[in-house]
Structures are given as C-alpha cells and as structure tokens.
Amino acid sequence: MLTRYWIRFREPIPIDALRLGCGVTARSADDAMSLLREKVFRGVAFTVADMEADIDVSRIEDLRIRPNMGVVVWRGIWFPLGYD
C-alpha cells in the first residue's frame, strides 16, 4: 500500500525548489526517505523538519503547489516536478 507524504526541510535547504516542501508517495516513511536521497538530493546532505503522512492533497492551499503537482497515486516524487 502506498502513502502520500508531505515533507518540509530545515534550513539551510540545499535545493531552492524545495523551500515549499516536497510531495512523495512511497511504501513507507523509510521508502520516502530513500526516494529523496536517490532522486532529489543525490548525495547532498539534508535534514527533515516535518514529515506528514496521509496528506490530503485537496488541503494544500498554496497556489504554487497544486497546479505543479505530478501524479500522487504513483510511487515517486510528485512535487516539485522533475525528480521522477
């Protein structure tokens, strides 16, 4: 079973596109972290500030996020686009 996660990072955030957070669908929290390490950060150090499981994407109100999301029901990075 897949779970949607919304992840926020502590400053300094090494990738500017992640200042709003990152949306990941994964098998588990550990799987989500593996996807982040492999597809987004690629060896760059990062620290998670908050990781919300079972995120309801209809609650995301930031107008910069919703129109720029990928498919949230497939395993992978769905926000920001370009990391899958």
N, C-alpha and C positions, 0 to 999 in steps of 0.2 A: 504494500500500500504506500502511496506517495503522500507527502505532506508539503504544504506551501510554507515557506519561512520568509520573514522579513528581517533583514539583518542590518544593524547600524554599527558603525565603526568608531573607535576612539581616535581623537586627533593625535598626531598628525595622520591624515588619511592620505596614503601614498598615491592614490589614483583619484583625480579630481571628479570623474564621473560618478564616484560612489559617495559623494557628500550627502545625497538624499537617502542613501541606503541601497540595499541590494535585495532583489527578489530571487529566491531559489526554490525549486521543487525537487525534493530528494526523498530517499527511502528512510532516512533518519537524520538527526542533527549531525552526527559524525559524517554521514554521506554528504550533507550540505557543505560542511567544512572542507571535505576533500574536493568537492567541485570548485569551491572558491580558490583553494590552493592551486589546483590544476589548471583551471580555465581563466581565472581572473588575475590572481596575484603572481603566479608563475615565479615563485622564489622570493618575492618581495614580502618583507615582514608586515604583519597587520595584527590589530587587536580588536576583537569584537566587544562592543559596548552593550549590545542588547540583541537578543535573538527571539523573535516572536513566532511561535508555531501556529499552524492552522489559521494563518492570516486570511481574513475575508477581503478579497481584493476590491469588493464594492465599497469598503470603508476607506480606501485610500483616496484622500481628498485633494492631494497636491496635483494641480493641473499639469504639471510637468511629467508626472509619473504615468498616469493611466493611459494617455494616448501613445506612450512609448514603451509599453509592455509587450513582451512576447507571449507565447502560449504557456499558461500557468498550469496546465494539466499534464504536461510532459516533463520528464526529469531533465533538469538543467537550469541554467541562469536565464530568468525571464525579464529582469531589469537590473542594470541597463542593458539595452540591446547590444549585440555584437560579441558576446562572450560564449556563444554555444557552437 
